Amino acid sequence: MVELYHASDPATAHLLCGMLRAEGIDAVVRGEHLHAARGGLPVLYPSVWIFDDDALEAARAILQRFVQQQRAAPPPQGSRWDCAGCGEVHEPQFTECWRCGKPRGPYR
């Protein structure tokens, strides 16, 4: 098991984890439950781990693509939105549900 990425928040960690899984790389988010209790401690950010050490090179390529997409993302538009799949409420900057993975759809 290899740690691939420290995310700034659980939603970002789950987005990357979902990308890895979609490419066939078994991944998991660890430490997300500690994020709310971190109190400014940098060691308590959620992280993404992959299970297969041999997939590290492919995972790093996906990570690089993920970081580029995050930098190029359009600024948040609209208001909070409810996921059509599970009903979870999200801030406007999120493009898919962190809970069930359903895409947001068109901006309102």
LINZIWO-V828868 format. One record per residue. RES is the residue in one small letter. BURIAL is b if it has 9 or more other ideal C-beta (glycine too) atoms within 8 Angstrom, else e. Layout:
res,burial
RES,BURIAL
RES,BURIAL
//
This chain:
res,burial
m,e
v,e
e,e
l,b
y,b
h,e
a,b
s,e
d,e
p,b
a,e
t,b
a,b
h,b
l,b
l,b
c,b
g,b
m,b
l,b
r,b
a,e
e,e
g,e
i,b
d,b
a,b
v,e
v,b
r,e
g,b
e,b
h,e
l,b
h,b
a,e
a,e
r,b
g,e
g,e
l,e
p,e
v,e
l,b
y,b
p,b
s,b
v,b
w,b
i,b
f,e
d,e
d,e
d,e
a,b
l,b
e,e
a,b
a,b
r,b
a,e
i,b
l,b
q,e
r,b
f,b
v,e
q,e
q,e
q,e
r,e
a,e
a,e
p,e
p,e
p,e
q,e
g,e
s,e
r,e
w,b
d,e
c,b
a,e
g,e
c,e
g,e
e,b
v,e
h,b
e,e
p,b
q,e
f,b
t,e
e,b
c,b
w,b
r,e
c,e
g,e
k,b
p,e
r,b
g,e
p,e
y,e
r,e
//
